[in-house]
Amino acid sequence: MSKVLVIDDDEFIRKSLYRLISDMGHDTMLAESLEHGMSCAEQGVDVIFLDLDLPDGPGQDAIDNLCATNGKPEIIVITGVGDNYGAQETLANGVWDYIRKPASPKTVSTSLKSALKYRQESSGRHDPQARLDACGIIGEAPATQRTKQHILRAAQSEASVLILGETGVGKELAAHAVHSMSRRRDKPFMVVDCSNLSESLVESILYGHRKGSFTGAHADRRGLVAQANGGTLFLDEVGELPMSLQKSFLRVLQEQRFRPVGSATEETSDFRLVAATNRDLEKMTEHGTFRSDLLFRLRTIELNMPPLRERVADIEVLARHFLSESCNRYAVPPKTLSRQLLKVLTGYAWPGNVRELANVMEAAVIESGAANVVYPKHLPSHIRLSFLDKPKKKRQQNPAQEMPLGELMPYMEYKVQRDRAYFMRLMEACSNDVSEASRLSGLSVPSIYRHLGMAGIPTPSRRRR
């Protein structure tokens, strides 16, 4: 008997699914909200039927957390929202099925049976000795855990892999992980940066050339495809691959045969292809800038690397890792991160993702000098400013509901409270450095002291008395 959880705010749907699943002989739990559902999932379940439109938040935002609960359940989305709402996001997160309401009992039972059969077969083949070599992929957030498992599955096959994700999420790191856990791990891993390929020399770089085949070809040269023989060829930023080369490379990928420039004979190379891009290749195919047949071959397996903003739980461990690396690089004693700094880091959106965090921590180590503790004052100003602006963004989302009508107060009293909140946040971000607060806020030092006094916030000079 399996354990099944239904998370849906519609009482009729909950009761209908309860009867259907119970009649199939399974233990069934019901939850009307995400909070209640998460509590039930922690007890350990096999399958979760999840509605996307729930009273305490959208269901798709909780998929990673639900998948990481005890039992690592399969998720079946069942939703009444039209236009395939959330389908792309949920399917990309690895849900088992996406069912539109109203759904027939046969549709629901078939999906449940297939999910449970898969779990039974997977557990029977599970090798307890198989461990994921993270290859530098740091973090234990649910999105990170899911990515590691997808990388492991990709590594165990020979199929082409397409790694998608924003700039700085670690696509090359994932490609290295796929290679190092595959049977080709002891063979070459050749990287081709497609964004830096000169169209006039691209064939020579990939396929090699014979002496005298063009001006400057003073000797025979082996191309990267030949050098990848037996190993992995990694095409980074594959969306930048020139159209003139896409057709010939598709043939090379299909037949694993190529002809060096200036050669009369073809050569072979047994390579596995891994490609990565931050561009939307499907839109490029629609616009005629990327071949659809090449895209189909590239993405036999597709890996989606999550942005850092979806891995907030990993920010602290990543920051400490990069802090340690930077201290070692500059031969300075180990440093620690202040509580205020961690608060700023976890509140930032990180548009440059993990790469940006690494650069920021390196800059903070340099800026902190001989200090043993890194504070917000050591961070770049644009990150600290975003921390100050965060309350404003929240207010702009729904300003009419910020204060219930029954709790309205005199304007001057309200202004004093908001000023106090701003300057408390400002001094926290600047670690009580008034000069730095002046630079960051644009106010003069005397003005800072005056506002602190008006708000009743102790200044550094008052604390020393």
C-alpha positions in Angstrom: 0.0 0.0 0.0 1.4 3.4 -1.0 0.9 6.8 0.7 -0.7 9.5 -1.4 -1.2 13.2 -0.4 -3.8 15.5 -2.0 -3.2 19.2 -1.7 -6.2 21.1 -3.0 -8.4 23.9 -1.5 -11.6 22.6 -3.2 -13.3 20.3 -0.7 -15.3 18.5 -3.5 -12.0 17.7 -5.3 -10.3 16.5 -2.1 -13.2 14.2 -1.2 -13.5 12.9 -4.8 -9.8 12.1 -5.0 -9.9 10.6 -1.5 -12.6 8.1 -2.6 -10.9 7.2 -5.8 -7.4 6.7 -4.3 -8.7 4.9 -1.3 -10.7 2.5 -3.5 -7.4 1.7 -5.3 -6.1 0.5 -1.9 -3.8 3.4 -1.0 -3.4 5.4 2.3 -4.6 8.9 1.4 -4.1 12.2 3.3 -5.8 15.5 2.5 -4.5 19.1 2.9 -6.3 22.3 2.0 -3.2 24.6 1.9 0.5 24.5 1.1 1.4 24.9 4.8 -0.8 21.9 5.8 0.4 20.0 2.7 4.1 20.5 3.6 3.4 19.3 7.1 1.8 16.1 5.8 4.5 15.5 3.2 7.2 15.6 5.9 5.7 12.4 7.3 6.8 10.6 4.1 4.5 10.0 1.0 5.0 8.4 -2.4 2.9 10.7 -4.6 1.4 14.1 -4.2 -1.6 15.5 -6.2 -0.9 19.3 -6.2 -3.2 22.1 -7.1 -1.5 25.2 -8.4 -4.0 27.8 -7.2 -3.9 27.6 -3.4 -5.0 30.1 -0.7 -1.5 30.6 0.8 0.5 30.7 -2.5 1.0 29.2 -6.0 1.6 25.5 -5.9 4.5 25.6 -8.5 6.6 27.6 -6.0 6.5 24.7 -3.5 7.4 21.9 -5.9 11.1 21.8 -5.1 10.4 21.8 -1.3 7.8 19.1 -1.6 10.1 16.9 -3.7 12.8 17.2 -1.1 10.6 16.0 1.8 11.0 12.6 3.4 10.3 9.9 0.7 11.1 12.2 -2.3 7.6 11.9 -3.7 6.5 12.2 -7.3 4.3 15.2 -8.0 1.2 15.1 -10.1 -0.2 18.6 -10.8 -4.0 18.8 -11.1 -5.3 22.2 -11.8 -8.5 23.9 -12.9 -6.7 27.1 -14.1 -7.0 27.5 -17.9 -4.4 28.0 -20.7 -2.0 25.5 -19.3 -1.2 27.8 -16.4 2.2 26.9 -14.9 2.6 23.9 -17.2 6.0 24.9 -18.5 7.4 25.8 -15.1 6.1 22.7 -13.4 7.2 20.3 -16.1 10.6 21.8 -16.1 10.8 21.1 -12.4 10.4 17.4 -13.1 6.8 16.8 -12.1 5.4 13.4 -13.1 2.2 14.6 -14.8 0.1 17.7 -15.5 -3.7 17.1 -15.4 -6.4 19.6 -16.2 -9.6 19.7 -14.3 -12.2 18.3 -14.6 -10.3 15.0 -14.9 -11.9 11.6 -15.4 -11.2 8.9 -12.8 -9.4 6.9 -15.4 -7.0 9.8 -16.2 -6.2 10.2 -12.5 -5.8 6.5 -11.7 -3.7 5.9 -14.8 -1.3 8.7 -13.9 -1.1 7.5 -10.3 -0.5 3.8 -11.3 2.4 4.8 -13.7 4.0 7.0 -11.0 3.9 4.3 -8.4 5.2 1.7 -10.9 8.1 4.0 -11.7 9.0 4.4 -8.0 8.8 0.6 -7.5 11.1 -0.1 -10.5 13.5 2.7 -9.5 13.9 1.5 -6.0 14.5 -2.0 -7.2 17.4 -0.9 -9.4 18.8 1.5 -6.9 22.5 1.0 -6.2 23.3 2.2 -2.7 27.0 2.6 -3.7 26.2 5.1 -6.4 27.0 8.5 -5.0 26.8 11.9 -6.7 30.1 13.5 -7.2 29.0 17.1 -7.1 32.2 18.3 -8.9 32.1 21.7 -7.2 28.3 22.2 -7.3 27.8 23.5 -3.8 24.5 23.7 -1.9 21.7 21.6 -0.5 18.6 23.7 -1.4 15.8 21.7 -3.0 16.5 23.2 -6.4 20.2 22.3 -6.1 19.4 18.7 -5.0 17.1 18.3 -8.0 19.8 19.6 -10.4 22.4 17.2 -9.0 20.1 14.2 -9.5 19.4 15.3 -13.1 23.2 15.6 -13.7 23.8 12.2 -12.3 21.1 10.7 -14.6 22.6 12.5 -17.6 26.1 11.2 -16.8 24.9 7.6 -16.8 23.9 7.8 -20.4 25.6 8.5 -23.7 23.0 10.9 -25.1 23.6 14.6 -26.0 23.0 17.0 -23.2 21.8 20.6 -23.5 22.3 22.7 -20.4 20.1 25.8 -20.1 20.3 28.6 -17.6 21.1 32.3 -17.0 24.6 33.8 -17.1 26.6 32.7 -14.1 24.6 29.8 -12.9 27.4 27.2 -13.4 26.6 25.6 -16.8 30.2 24.7 -17.5 30.5 23.3 -14.0 27.5 21.1 -14.7 29.1 20.0 -18.0 32.3 19.0 -16.2 30.2 17.1 -13.7 28.4 15.2 -16.5 31.8 14.2 -18.0 33.6 13.3 -14.8 30.8 10.9 -13.7 30.5 9.3 -17.1 32.4 6.3 -18.5 34.4 8.8 -20.5 35.8 10.4 -17.4 39.4 9.4 -18.1 39.3 10.8 -21.7 39.6 14.5 -22.9 37.0 17.2 -22.0 37.4 19.7 -24.8 35.7 23.2 -24.5 34.6 25.2 -27.5 33.6 28.8 -26.7 31.2 29.5 -29.6 30.9 33.2 -28.7 34.6 33.6 -29.5 34.7 31.7 -32.7 35.8 33.7 -35.8 33.5 32.7 -38.7 36.5 32.6 -41.0 38.4 30.2 -38.8 35.7 28.2 -37.1 36.0 25.1 -39.3 39.7 25.0 -38.8 39.3 25.3 -35.0 36.7 22.5 -34.9 37.9 20.2 -37.6 41.5 21.1 -38.0 43.4 21.8 -41.2 46.2 20.6 -43.5 49.4 22.6 -44.1 49.0 25.1 -46.9 45.2 24.9 -47.0 44.9 28.6 -46.4 47.2 31.6 -45.7 48.9 31.1 -42.4 48.4 27.3 -42.3 52.1 26.6 -41.8 51.5 23.1 -40.4 48.9 20.4 -39.9 46.6 21.1 -37.0 44.2 18.8 -35.2 40.8 20.3 -34.5 38.9 20.2 -31.2 36.5 17.5 -32.6 39.5 15.2 -33.2 41.0 16.0 -29.8 37.7 15.1 -28.1 37.9 11.5 -29.4 36.8 9.1 -26.7 35.8 11.9 -24.4 33.4 14.9 -24.3 33.1 17.9 -26.6 31.5 20.9 -24.8 30.0 23.6 -26.9 29.6 26.6 -24.6 27.2 29.3 -25.7 26.0 27.1 -28.6 23.4 29.7 -29.5 26.3 31.7 -31.0 27.4 29.0 -33.4 27.4 30.5 -36.9 24.5 29.4 -39.2 27.1 28.6 -41.9 28.5 25.9 -39.6 25.3 24.5 -38.1 24.5 22.3 -41.1 28.0 20.7 -41.3 28.2 20.2 -37.5 24.8 18.5 -37.5 26.3 15.9 -40.0 29.4 15.5 -37.8 27.1 15.0 -34.7 25.0 12.4 -36.6 27.9 10.4 -38.2 30.8 11.4 -36.0 32.8 11.9 -39.2 34.5 15.2 -40.3 36.9 16.5 -42.9 39.8 18.8 -41.9 40.1 21.9 -44.0 42.3 21.1 -47.0 42.0 17.4 -46.6 40.8 14.9 -49.2 39.8 12.3 -46.7 37.4 12.2 -43.7 38.3 11.2 -40.2 36.2 9.9 -37.3 35.9 11.0 -33.7 33.9 9.1 -31.0 32.9 12.0 -28.8 29.9 12.8 -26.6 28.3 16.2 -27.0 27.4 18.5 -24.2 26.2 22.0 -25.1 25.1 25.0 -23.0 23.4 28.4 -23.7 21.6 31.2 -21.9 19.6 32.0 -25.0 16.1 30.8 -26.0 17.0 28.4 -28.9 13.3 27.7 -29.7 12.7 31.4 -30.4 15.9 31.4 -32.4 14.5 28.6 -34.6 11.3 30.5 -35.1 13.3 33.5 -36.3 15.5 31.4 -38.5 18.8 32.0 -36.6 19.2 28.4 -35.3 18.4 25.2 -37.1 15.6 23.2 -35.6 17.0 19.9 -36.6 20.3 20.7 -34.7 18.3 21.7 -31.7 16.5 18.4 -31.7 19.8 16.6 -31.7 21.3 18.8 -28.9 18.6 18.4 -26.4 18.1 14.6 -26.1 18.6 15.3 -22.4 17.9 18.9 -21.2 19.2 20.2 -17.9 17.8 23.5 -16.5 20.2 25.1 -14.0 18.3 27.2 -11.4 19.2 30.8 -10.8 20.6 31.7 -7.4 17.4 33.6 -6.4 15.7 30.1 -6.4 18.5 28.8 -4.2 18.4 31.3 -1.3 19.2 28.6 1.2 22.6 28.1 -0.6 23.7 31.7 -0.5 25.3 31.5 2.9 27.3 28.3 2.2 28.4 29.7 -1.2 29.4 33.0 0.3 31.5 31.3 3.0 33.1 29.0 0.3 34.1 32.0 -1.9 35.2 34.0 1.2 37.6 31.1 2.0 38.8 30.8 -1.6 39.5 34.6 -1.8 41.4 34.6 1.6 43.6 31.8 0.3 44.2 33.5 -3.0 45.3 36.7 -1.3 47.2 35.0 1.5 45.3 36.7 4.3 44.1 35.2 7.6 40.6 33.5 7.5 37.7 36.0 7.8 34.1 35.5 9.0 30.8 37.0 7.7 28.8 39.3 10.0 25.1 38.6 10.6 24.2 42.0 8.9 26.2 41.0 5.8 24.4 37.7 5.5 21.1 39.5 5.7 22.1 41.8 2.8 23.3 38.9 0.7 20.2 36.8 1.1 18.0 39.8 0.3 19.7 40.6 -3.0 18.4 39.2 -6.3 21.8 38.2 -7.8 21.1 38.8 -11.5 24.7 37.5 -12.2 24.0 34.4 -10.1 26.8 32.4 -8.6 29.5 34.0 -10.6 28.4 37.4 -9.4 28.5 36.2 -5.8 32.0 34.9 -6.2 33.2 38.2 -7.6 31.4 40.1 -4.8 33.0 38.0 -2.1 36.4 38.6 -3.7 35.8 42.3 -3.7 34.7 42.2 -0.1 37.9 40.4 1.0 40.0 43.1 -0.7 37.9 45.9 0.7 38.0 44.6 4.2 41.8 44.7 4.4 43.1 43.5 7.7 39.6 43.2 9.3 38.8 39.8 10.6 35.0 40.2 10.0 33.4 41.2 6.7 30.5 43.7 7.1 28.0 45.2 4.7 30.2 48.3 4.4 32.7 46.1 2.5 30.2 45.2 -0.2 29.7 47.1 -3.5 27.3 50.0 -3.1 24.7 48.7 -5.7 24.1 45.6 -3.5 23.7 47.7 -0.4 21.4 50.1 -2.1 19.2 47.3 -3.3 18.9 46.2 0.4 17.7 49.7 1.3 15.3 49.8 -1.6 13.6 46.5 -0.8 10.9 47.9 1.5 10.0 50.4 -1.1 9.4 47.7 -3.7 7.1 45.8 -1.3 5.1 49.0 -0.7 4.7 49.6 -4.4 3.2 46.2 -5.0 0.0 47.0 -3.1 0.3 50.4 -1.3 -3.5 50.6 -0.7 -3.3 47.6 1.6 -0.2 48.7 3.6 -2.3 50.2 6.4 -5.9 49.2 7.1 -8.3 52.2 7.1 -9.1 51.6 10.7 -5.5 52.1 11.7 -4.8 55.4 9.9 -2.7 57.8 12.0 -1.8 61.5 11.6 0.6 62.0 8.7 3.4 63.5 10.8 3.3 60.5 13.1 3.4 58.1 10.1 6.3 60.1 8.6 8.3 59.9 11.8 7.9 56.1 11.9 8.9 55.6 8.2 11.9 57.9 8.7 13.0 55.9 11.7 12.7 52.6 9.8 14.7 54.0 6.9 17.6 55.3 9.1 17.7 52.1 11.2 18.0 50.1 8.0 20.6 52.6 6.6 22.8 52.3 9.7 22.5 48.6 9.8 23.6 48.3 6.1 26.6 50.7 6.9 27.6 48.9 10.2 26.9 52.2 12.0 29.5 54.1 9.9 28.1 57.6 9.6 30.5 58.7 6.8 29.5 55.6 4.8 25.8 56.3 5.5 26.3 59.8 4.2 27.8 58.5 1.0 25.2 55.9 0.5 22.1 58.1 1.2 23.4 61.3 -0.4 22.8 63.2 2.8 25.6 65.2 4.6 27.1 63.9 7.8 25.4 66.6 9.9 22.1 65.7 8.3 22.6 62.1 9.1 23.3 63.0 12.8 20.2 65.3 12.8 17.9 62.6 11.4 19.3 60.0 13.8 18.6 62.3 16.7 15.1 63.1 15.5 14.3 59.4 15.1 15.7 58.6 18.5 18.4 56.3 17.1 21.6 56.2 19.2 24.6 57.5 17.2 28.1 56.0 17.5 29.4 59.0 19.4 26.5 58.6 22.0 27.4 54.9 22.5 31.0 55.8 23.4 30.0 58.1 26.3 
